Amino acid sequence: MAANGNETIFTMEATPIKYGPGASEEVGWELKRMRVGRVMLVTDPRLVEAGIAPRIRELIEAEGIEVEVWDNSRVEPSADSFQEAADFAVEGNFDGFVAVGGGSSIDTAKVSDLISTHGGEIMEYVNPPVGGGKKPPSPLKPLLAVPTTAGSGSEATTVAILDIPDQRVKTGISHTYLRPHRAVVDPLLTASMPSAVTSSCGLDVVCHAAESYISKPYDQRPKPKSPDDRPPYQGANPVADIWSAKALEYGGKYLRRAVEDSEDVEARGAMMLGASLAGVGFGTAGVHIPHSCAYPIAGLKHEYQPPGYPKDHPFVPHGWSVIVTAPASFRFTYDAQPERHRYVAELLSGERIEKADENTLPEIIIQLMKDVGAPRGVRELGYDEGEVDQLVDGAMKQQRLLVGAPKEVTEEDLANILRESMENW
C-alpha cells in the first residue's frame, strides 16, 4: 500500500469484441442475445448508399427486432448534431442502440443512449471546464457497435467526442457507462474506405497506443477520495500496456499496406483489430498532449477540406489533427520515460533499437506520416504562428487529458510544441 497518497488501484474493463471477416453477418444474433426488441440504428448517408447500413438492418429485422434508422450522423460531430440524434432517440422510445460507422456514428449512438436513458442537456454531461461534468447515475441501455473504419476505437472506449462551435473547441463526454456493451468488428466493412480516410484513422490508432503507453503510471497519480471519482483514464498500467503494444506493432507493420490497397484484407483487418486494441489500451490508460492539442486544431477553425472525405462541411480529420503534434510532443516527453519511448519506436519500426534519443521516435512517426500521405504539420491545416496562443488556450482546457502526460505541461511547453509542429519536414 502506498503511503504517499498516490493511487494503488487500476481498473481494467473492456467491451466484448467479436472479430473477423464476415462477423457483421451475426449482428442480429448478437442483438437477440442482448434481449432488445426495438433499436435505433445510428449511421451516416455514405453507409446507407454503400448498402452496409441496409444490410445490417436486414440482419437485425430477421431476428424479429424492430429497427428505426438515424442516418444523419455527422463526420466530426457537433453538439447540435448530437442533439438532433438524441431528440430522435427520446421520441423513439428505444430499448437498445446499434451504431454502424466510424467513431462519429458510434459516439452519436453513445450520446443518444445517454440522453434517452437519463435525460438532461448534452452540455450538462460534457467534461469540465467546457461543460458541467455530470455523471450518469446508472448504466445505459444496450449498445452494439459495428465499426466501419479503423481508427477511433470508439467501440471499446468510454468517451464521445464533440465539437463546441460557440467555444471553438472540441471536447468530450467521458464515463464508464458510455462504453458499448458489445462490438462486432468486421474488416470487410472497410473495403470502401478511401486511402486518405484510412491514413487519418490509422494514424489515430498509432497515436492512441503511443500516448497510452507513454503516459503517467497509474500509481503516480493521486488516489481519489471515492471509487466513483476514479477517472476512466487512469494512467499507464501493466494490462493497458499489453493492448497498446500490440496496436503499435500492427500500426507499424500494416498501416502503409492498408492505405495503399483497399482490398488488402489482412492489412485492413489488422488495423481494425489494432483500433479496438488501442481503444481498450487508451480507454484505460488515457491520452494526453497530442490529443489535447488536436481538439483546438479541429475546433478553432473550420476551413480545411480534407481529401477523401464528404464535402458537406470543412473539418480536420481527427487522426491528422492528432498526429501533426505527435513528433514534437514525444520529443518533449522523452526525458520522463526514455525506455518507453525507445520501445514504442521499436514496435513501430519492427526493428531492435540499441541506442535511442529524443529524436528517434519522432523521426519514425514522421516517416510513417510521409508514407501514408498525412499533412506536413499544423500550418497545412490552416494555422500560423500568430494563432498559437489561441491553440494553447484550447489545449489547456483539456486538463482531464493533460494530467496523464508523463511530465508536467505548461502553457509555454504547449506553445513550443505547436510552433515545432507547424512543419514536421
C-alpha positions in Angstrom: 0.0 0.0 0.0 1.3 3.4 -1.0 1.9 5.8 1.9 2.3 8.9 -0.2 -1.4 9.4 -1.1 -1.0 8.0 -4.6 -3.3 5.6 -6.3 -2.8 1.9 -5.6 -5.6 0.5 -7.8 -6.4 0.4 -11.5 -9.5 -0.9 -13.2 -9.4 -2.9 -16.4 -12.7 -3.1 -18.3 -13.2 -4.0 -22.0 -16.0 -4.3 -24.4 -16.7 -7.9 -25.5 -15.5 -7.9 -29.1 -16.3 -10.3 -31.9 -13.7 -10.0 -34.7 -13.2 -11.5 -38.2 -14.1 -11.2 -41.9 -17.9 -11.7 -42.1 -18.5 -11.1 -38.4 -21.1 -8.4 -39.2 -23.4 -11.2 -40.5 -24.0 -12.1 -36.8 -25.3 -8.7 -35.6 -28.9 -9.9 -35.4 -27.8 -12.9 -33.3 -25.8 -10.7 -31.0 -28.7 -8.3 -30.5 -31.1 -11.1 -29.8 -28.7 -12.2 -27.0 -28.9 -8.7 -25.6 -32.7 -9.1 -25.3 -33.8 -5.9 -27.1 -37.0 -5.5 -29.1 -36.7 -2.1 -30.7 -33.5 -0.4 -31.6 -32.2 2.9 -33.1 -29.6 2.2 -35.8 -27.2 5.1 -36.0 -25.3 5.5 -39.2 -24.4 8.0 -42.0 -25.6 8.6 -45.5 -22.5 7.2 -47.1 -23.0 3.8 -45.5 -26.7 3.8 -46.5 -25.6 4.4 -50.1 -23.0 1.7 -49.9 -25.6 -0.8 -48.8 -23.8 -1.5 -45.5 -26.4 0.0 -43.2 -29.4 -1.5 -45.1 -27.7 -5.0 -44.8 -27.2 -4.6 -41.1 -30.9 -3.5 -40.7 -32.0 -6.6 -42.7 -30.0 -8.9 -40.5 -31.4 -7.3 -37.3 -35.0 -7.5 -38.5 -34.6 -11.1 -39.5 -34.4 -11.8 -35.7 -37.7 -10.1 -35.1 -36.2 -6.9 -33.8 -37.8 -3.6 -34.8 -35.4 -1.1 -36.3 -35.6 2.7 -36.8 -32.7 4.3 -38.8 -31.0 7.6 -37.9 -28.7 8.2 -40.9 -27.7 11.8 -40.3 -24.5 11.2 -38.3 -22.0 14.0 -39.0 -18.3 13.4 -39.5 -16.6 15.1 -36.6 -20.0 15.6 -34.7 -21.0 18.8 -33.0 -23.2 19.5 -30.0 -26.1 20.3 -32.4 -25.7 17.1 -34.4 -25.6 15.1 -31.2 -28.8 16.9 -30.0 -30.7 16.1 -33.2 -29.9 12.4 -32.8 -30.7 12.5 -29.1 -34.1 14.1 -29.7 -34.8 11.2 -32.2 -33.8 8.7 -29.6 -36.0 10.2 -26.9 -39.0 10.3 -29.2 -38.4 6.8 -30.4 -38.7 5.1 -27.0 -36.0 2.5 -28.0 -34.7 -0.2 -25.7 -31.4 -0.6 -27.5 -29.0 1.0 -29.9 -26.8 -0.1 -32.8 -24.0 2.1 -34.2 -22.8 1.4 -37.8 -19.9 3.6 -38.9 -16.8 5.3 -37.7 -16.2 6.9 -34.4 -18.6 9.7 -35.2 -21.6 7.4 -35.6 -20.6 5.3 -32.5 -20.2 8.5 -30.4 -23.5 9.8 -31.7 -25.1 6.5 -30.6 -23.5 6.7 -27.1 -24.9 10.2 -26.5 -28.3 9.3 -27.9 -28.3 6.4 -25.5 -27.2 8.6 -22.6 -29.9 11.2 -23.1 -32.7 8.7 -23.8 -31.8 6.8 -20.7 -31.2 9.7 -18.2 -32.5 12.8 -19.9 -30.9 16.3 -19.4 -29.0 18.5 -21.7 -25.9 17.4 -23.5 -23.7 20.2 -22.1 -24.5 19.0 -18.6 -22.5 15.9 -19.2 -19.6 17.4 -21.2 -16.3 17.4 -19.4 -15.4 20.5 -17.4 -14.4 23.2 -17.7 -16.3 23.3 -21.1 -19.4 21.6 -19.7 -20.9 20.5 -16.4 -19.3 17.1 -16.0 -22.5 15.5 -14.7 -22.2 11.7 -14.2 -24.9 9.4 -15.4 -26.4 7.8 -12.3 -26.7 4.2 -13.7 -25.9 2.1 -16.7 -27.3 2.9 -20.1 -29.5 0.8 -22.5 -27.7 -1.8 -24.5 -25.5 -0.5 -27.3 -23.9 -2.7 -30.1 -21.1 -1.0 -32.0 -20.2 -2.1 -35.6 -17.2 0.0 -36.7 -16.6 0.5 -40.4 -13.3 2.4 -40.0 -10.0 1.5 -38.3 -9.2 4.5 -36.1 -11.1 5.8 -33.2 -11.5 2.6 -31.3 -14.8 4.1 -30.0 -16.3 0.6 -29.9 -14.1 0.0 -26.9 -13.9 3.4 -25.2 -15.9 5.3 -22.6 -15.8 8.7 -24.4 -17.8 10.5 -27.0 -16.1 13.4 -28.7 -17.9 16.5 -30.0 -17.2 20.0 -31.4 -18.5 23.0 -29.4 -18.6 25.7 -32.1 -19.5 28.6 -29.9 -16.4 27.9 -27.7 -14.3 27.0 -30.8 -13.0 23.8 -29.1 -13.5 20.1 -29.2 -14.0 18.1 -26.0 -15.9 15.1 -24.9 -18.3 13.3 -22.6 -16.5 10.6 -20.5 -17.8 8.0 -18.2 -17.5 4.2 -17.9 -21.3 3.8 -18.7 -20.7 5.1 -22.2 -18.6 2.1 -23.2 -20.6 -0.1 -25.7 -22.0 -3.3 -24.4 -20.7 -5.3 -27.4 -18.8 -4.7 -30.6 -18.7 -6.6 -33.9 -15.5 -5.8 -35.9 -15.6 -7.0 -39.5 -12.6 -5.9 -41.7 -14.8 -6.5 -44.9 -16.7 -3.3 -43.9 -13.6 -1.1 -44.6 -13.3 -2.1 -48.3 -14.9 1.1 -49.4 -12.9 3.4 -47.1 -10.7 5.8 -49.2 -7.0 5.8 -48.7 -7.0 9.3 -47.1 -9.5 8.1 -44.5 -7.5 5.0 -43.9 -4.4 7.2 -43.4 -6.1 9.5 -40.8 -7.9 6.7 -39.0 -4.7 4.6 -38.8 -2.6 7.4 -37.5 -5.2 7.9 -34.8 -4.6 4.2 -33.8 -0.9 4.8 -33.6 -1.3 7.9 -31.5 -3.8 6.4 -29.2 -1.4 3.5 -28.5 1.7 5.6 -28.2 0.1 8.2 -25.8 -1.3 5.4 -23.7 2.0 3.5 -23.4 3.8 6.8 -22.8 1.6 8.2 -20.0 2.0 8.8 -16.3 1.8 5.5 -14.5 -1.4 4.9 -12.6 0.5 4.7 -9.3 2.0 8.1 -9.7 -1.4 9.8 -9.7 -3.4 10.9 -6.7 -5.7 8.4 -5.1 -9.3 9.5 -5.5 -11.5 10.2 -2.4 -14.1 7.7 -3.7 -14.1 4.9 -6.2 -16.7 6.9 -8.1 -14.1 9.6 -8.6 -11.6 7.3 -10.3 -11.3 8.6 -13.9 -11.7 6.3 -16.9 -8.2 7.5 -18.0 -6.2 6.1 -15.1 -2.6 6.2 -16.5 -0.2 3.5 -17.8 -0.7 0.1 -16.2 0.5 -3.4 -17.0 -2.7 -4.6 -18.7 -3.2 -1.5 -20.9 0.5 -1.7 -21.9 -0.1 -5.1 -23.5 -3.1 -3.9 -25.6 -1.3 -0.7 -26.7 1.9 -2.5 -27.6 0.1 -4.9 -29.9 -1.7 -2.0 -31.6 1.6 -0.2 -32.2 3.0 -3.3 -33.7 0.1 -3.6 -36.1 0.3 0.1 -37.0 3.9 -0.1 -37.9 3.5 -3.3 -39.9 0.2 -2.8 -41.6 -0.8 0.8 -42.0 1.2 1.5 -45.1 -0.3 -1.6 -46.8 -3.9 -0.7 -45.7 -3.5 2.8 -47.2 -2.1 1.5 -50.4 -4.6 -1.3 -51.1 -8.2 -1.2 -50.0 -8.5 -4.9 -50.9 -5.7 -6.0 -48.6 -8.0 -7.7 -46.1 -5.1 -8.8 -43.9 -3.8 -5.3 -43.5 -7.1 -3.6 -43.1 -8.2 -6.3 -40.7 -5.1 -5.9 -38.6 -5.7 -2.1 -38.5 -9.3 -2.7 -37.4 -8.2 -5.0 -34.7 -5.5 -2.6 -33.8 -8.0 0.2 -33.4 -10.0 -1.9 -30.9 -6.9 -2.9 -29.0 -5.7 0.7 -28.8 -9.2 1.7 -27.7 -9.0 -0.7 -24.8 -5.5 0.5 -24.0 -6.0 4.2 -24.1 -9.6 3.7 -22.8 -7.9 2.6 -19.6 -4.6 4.5 -19.5 -5.6 7.7 -21.4 -4.1 10.0 -24.0 -2.5 13.4 -23.4 -0.6 16.1 -25.2 -1.3 15.3 -28.9 -5.0 14.8 -28.3 -5.1 17.9 -26.1 -3.6 20.0 -29.0 -5.8 18.2 -31.6 -9.1 19.4 -30.1 -8.4 23.2 -30.7 -6.8 22.4 -34.0 -10.0 20.8 -35.1 -12.3 23.2 -33.3 -10.8 26.7 -33.7 -11.2 27.0 -37.4 -13.4 25.2 -39.9 -11.7 25.9 -43.2 -9.7 22.8 -44.1 -11.3 20.5 -46.7 -9.7 17.0 -46.3 -9.3 14.8 -49.4 -11.3 11.6 -49.5 -13.9 12.8 -47.0 -17.5 14.1 -47.6 -17.6 17.7 -49.0 -20.6 18.7 -46.9 -18.6 20.8 -44.4 -14.9 21.7 -43.9 -13.1 20.0 -41.0 -9.8 18.5 -39.8 -10.0 14.7 -39.6 -9.2 13.6 -36.1 -6.3 11.4 -36.8 -4.5 14.1 -38.8 -5.2 16.7 -36.1 -3.6 14.4 -33.6 -0.6 13.2 -35.5 0.8 16.6 -36.5 1.9 17.4 -33.0 2.9 13.9 -32.0 6.6 14.2 -33.1 7.2 17.4 -31.0 5.1 16.1 -28.1 7.2 12.9 -27.8 10.4 14.9 -28.2 9.2 16.9 -25.2 8.2 13.9 -23.0 11.3 11.7 -23.9 13.3 12.6 -20.8 10.5 11.5 -18.5 10.4 7.9 -19.9 13.3 7.2 -22.3 12.9 3.4 -22.3 9.2 3.6 -23.1 9.9 6.0 -26.0 12.5 3.6 -27.3 10.2 0.6 -27.1 7.4 2.4 -28.9 9.9 3.3 -31.6 10.9 -0.4 -31.8 7.3 -1.5 -32.1 6.5 1.0 -34.9 9.7 0.2 -36.8 9.7 -3.5 -36.3 13.4 -3.4 -35.5 15.6 -3.6 -32.4 17.0 -0.1 -31.5 20.1 -0.3 -29.3 20.6 3.5 -28.9 17.8 6.0 -28.9 17.5 9.7 -28.1 14.7 12.3 -28.1 14.6 12.3 -31.9 14.3 8.5 -32.5 10.6 8.1 -32.1 9.7 11.5 -33.7 11.7 10.5 -36.8 9.9 7.2 -37.1 6.5 8.8 -36.8 7.4 11.5 -39.4 8.4 8.8 -41.9 5.2 7.0 -41.3 3.3 10.3 -41.8 5.1 10.8 -45.1 4.5 7.3 -46.3 0.7 7.5 -45.8 0.2 11.0 -47.1 -0.5 12.9 -43.9 -0.4 16.7 -43.7 3.1 18.0 -43.0 2.0 19.9 -39.9 -0.3 22.4 -38.3 0.3 25.1 -41.0 -1.1 22.8 -43.7 -4.3 22.6 -41.6 -4.8 26.4 -41.8 -2.9 27.8 -38.9 0.2 30.0 -38.4 2.4 31.2 -35.5 0.0 34.1 -34.8 -2.7 31.7 -33.7 -0.5 29.6 -31.3 -1.8 31.4 -28.2 -5.4 30.6 -29.2 -4.5 26.9 -29.8 -2.7 26.8 -26.4 -5.8 28.2 -24.7 -7.9 25.5 -26.2 -5.4 22.8 -25.3 -5.2 23.9 -21.7 -9.0 23.3 -21.4 -8.3 19.6 -21.8 -7.0 19.1 -18.3 -8.5 15.7 -18.0 -6.1 14.6 -20.7 -3.0 16.7 -19.8 -2.9 15.3 -16.3 -2.0 12.0 -17.9 1.2 13.3 -19.5 4.4 11.7 -18.1 5.7 15.2 -17.1 4.1 18.5 -16.2 3.0 20.5 -19.2 2.9 24.3 -19.1 1.4 26.8 -21.5 4.9 27.7 -22.7 5.6 24.0 -23.3 2.4 23.6 -25.4 3.3 26.8 -27.4 6.8 25.4 -28.2 5.2 22.1 -29.2 2.8 23.8 -31.6 5.5 26.0 -33.1 7.7 23.0 -33.7 4.7 21.3 -35.3 4.0 23.9 -37.9 6.0 21.8 -40.4 7.4 18.4 -39.4 9.5 18.1 -42.5 
